[in-house]
Amino acid sequence: IAVIFPGVGYHADKPLLYYSKKLAAQAGYELFEVAYSHFPMVDKKSAASMNAAFTLARAQAEDALRDVDFAKYGKVLFLTKSIGTIAAADYAAAHGLKTDFVFYTPLAQTFRFPAQNAVAFHGTADPWADTPTVKGLCEEQNVPLHLYAGANHSLETGNVSADLETLRDVMRKTEDFIKGVSCG
């Protein structure tokens, strides 16, 4: 099973998650999407605001996944974005799941939980996560990190041609990761 944990404003039909879902389905994964609702405005400079958003995302993920029997799946893959990286990592830890993770633009709080087998993607102009911090945390947990110069929290720079090349590169690396852990 591949479970998609979106970001607050980055739903599962935006490019990173849209194409990674297709790659997972192509590799034989059954897809399950977690959806969030009723998020308040999130202030990245406010720990209380960030914690409230995480708590809400985590509670909604718990509710959405309540009836999923992970034991019946040979492989569990979490495709995650932004706040969804934290919710997914916490969920896996709380439920003792052996999970493979794709972290698109992880936040520092993601790494409070063990990242078993993961790959991460980060833009160096991401206002939500400091590059040296993310880099250090990925190194501590042996998570391969792919950096994109000048890219923001959506891994975009504003140059459409460059952004399409970035998306192509991210999806190639995502596909390689999925193939490496694929169930068949």
Legacy VTK file of the C-alpha trace (Angstrom):
# vtk DataFile Version 3.0
C-alpha trace
ASCII
DATASET POLYDATA
POINTS 184 float
0.000 0.000 0.000
1.137 3.541 -0.721
-0.379 6.161 1.564
-0.316 9.786 0.481
0.083 12.393 3.228
-0.338 15.831 1.599
0.654 19.217 2.933
-1.746 21.832 4.249
-2.067 23.685 0.933
-0.419 21.047 -1.219
-3.093 18.453 -1.936
-2.588 15.065 -3.585
-3.369 16.339 -7.091
-0.493 18.825 -7.187
2.540 17.740 -9.252
4.838 16.091 -6.687
2.120 13.901 -5.213
0.136 13.474 -8.437
3.068 11.937 -10.306
4.448 9.995 -7.353
1.014 8.368 -6.937
1.157 7.311 -10.575
4.645 5.866 -10.071
3.521 3.934 -6.998
0.454 2.554 -8.799
2.632 1.581 -11.750
4.883 -0.338 -9.311
1.909 -2.314 -8.014
0.953 -0.369 -4.919
-2.645 0.098 -3.858
-3.172 3.826 -3.207
-4.767 5.408 -0.162
-4.975 9.179 0.268
-5.224 10.999 3.564
-7.163 14.250 3.187
-7.148 17.138 5.626
-9.834 19.707 6.234
-10.519 22.808 8.310
-6.922 23.947 8.694
-6.450 27.325 10.319
-3.957 29.749 8.822
-0.491 28.416 9.629
2.247 30.823 10.683
5.642 29.209 10.060
7.235 31.557 12.619
4.897 30.432 15.379
5.667 27.148 17.130
2.115 27.103 18.523
0.603 27.539 15.050
2.847 24.836 13.565
2.071 22.465 16.431
-1.670 23.060 16.047
-1.445 22.264 12.328
0.588 19.121 12.990
-1.819 17.980 15.711
-4.767 18.449 13.368
-3.040 16.661 10.463
-1.990 13.795 12.711
-5.499 13.380 14.178
-7.078 13.413 10.720
-4.522 10.859 9.471
-5.301 8.620 12.440
-9.003 8.842 11.679
-8.553 8.259 7.928
-6.313 5.212 8.446
-8.331 3.654 11.282
-9.644 0.779 9.148
-6.480 0.098 7.123
-4.975 -3.289 7.988
-1.306 -2.633 7.258
-0.421 -6.218 8.236
-2.016 -7.518 5.040
0.412 -5.581 2.826
3.890 -6.819 1.932
5.195 -3.269 1.635
4.118 0.064 3.068
5.181 3.252 1.287
4.344 6.725 2.562
4.446 9.525 -0.048
4.556 12.708 1.982
4.664 16.481 1.578
5.472 19.213 4.106
3.360 18.825 7.262
2.394 15.409 5.923
6.018 14.327 6.411
5.642 14.895 10.152
2.211 13.261 10.379
3.425 10.217 8.431
6.628 9.755 10.431
4.735 10.098 13.716
1.984 7.736 12.537
4.497 5.058 11.498
6.363 5.335 14.807
3.187 5.258 16.901
1.918 2.152 15.103
5.259 0.361 14.855
5.054 0.201 11.062
8.000 -0.766 8.884
7.555 1.957 6.309
9.431 3.360 3.337
9.158 7.154 3.064
9.389 9.711 0.292
9.730 13.094 2.003
8.926 16.025 -0.282
10.051 19.234 1.454
10.251 17.770 4.961
10.081 20.060 7.958
12.629 19.798 10.765
10.024 18.233 13.083
9.779 15.249 10.715
13.073 13.970 12.035
11.868 13.704 15.638
10.808 10.228 14.510
12.989 7.473 13.014
12.976 7.539 9.227
13.748 3.831 8.619
14.136 3.791 4.806
13.604 7.196 3.248
14.586 9.685 0.590
14.094 13.458 0.868
13.767 16.379 -1.549
14.335 20.001 -0.501
14.590 23.400 -2.171
17.331 25.704 -0.916
14.930 28.686 -0.936
12.286 26.886 1.120
10.967 29.429 3.645
9.448 26.654 5.779
12.637 24.656 6.389
16.205 25.831 6.801
18.550 24.029 4.392
21.463 23.450 6.806
19.029 22.085 9.415
17.325 19.707 6.977
20.687 18.637 5.595
22.041 17.900 9.082
18.942 15.986 10.149
18.991 13.888 6.973
22.660 13.087 7.581
21.919 12.061 11.195
19.255 9.595 10.025
21.097 8.456 6.869
18.352 9.817 4.635
19.568 10.640 1.110
18.737 14.291 0.462
18.322 15.818 -2.993
18.722 19.593 -2.992
17.327 21.970 -5.620
19.039 25.355 -5.790
16.701 28.308 -5.517
13.586 26.134 -5.256
10.835 26.970 -2.786
8.550 24.777 -0.646
6.876 23.418 -3.804
10.312 22.761 -5.352
9.651 25.586 -7.814
11.694 28.632 -8.777
9.233 30.516 -10.986
11.067 29.540 -14.172
8.654 27.087 -15.802
11.298 25.301 -17.885
13.586 24.873 -14.869
10.661 23.776 -12.699
9.658 21.109 -15.216
13.257 19.833 -15.261
13.240 19.751 -11.461
9.960 17.847 -11.458
11.362 15.386 -14.011
14.481 14.865 -11.882
12.466 14.448 -8.670
10.192 11.894 -10.332
13.157 9.943 -11.753
14.667 9.745 -8.282
11.296 8.903 -6.752
10.797 6.132 -9.306
14.275 4.726 -8.577
13.474 4.727 -4.859
10.090 3.069 -5.378
11.618 0.435 -7.659
14.251 -0.243 -5.014
11.626 -0.996 -2.377
8.824 -2.181 -4.658
6.620 -5.119 -3.856
6.498 -6.298 -7.406
LINES 1 185
184 0 1 2 3 4 5 6 7 8 9 10 11 12 13 14 15 16 17 18 19 20 21 22 23 24 25 26 27 28 29 30 31 32 33 34 35 36 37 38 39 40 41 42 43 44 45 46 47 48 49 50 51 52 53 54 55 56 57 58 59 60 61 62 63 64 65 66 67 68 69 70 71 72 73 74 75 76 77 78 79 80 81 82 83 84 85 86 87 88 89 90 91 92 93 94 95 96 97 98 99 100 101 102 103 104 105 106 107 108 109 110 111 112 113 114 115 116 117 118 119 120 121 122 123 124 125 126 127 128 129 130 131 132 133 134 135 136 137 138 139 140 141 142 143 144 145 146 147 148 149 150 151 152 153 154 155 156 157 158 159 160 161 162 163 164 165 166 167 168 169 170 171 172 173 174 175 176 177 178 179 180 181 182 183
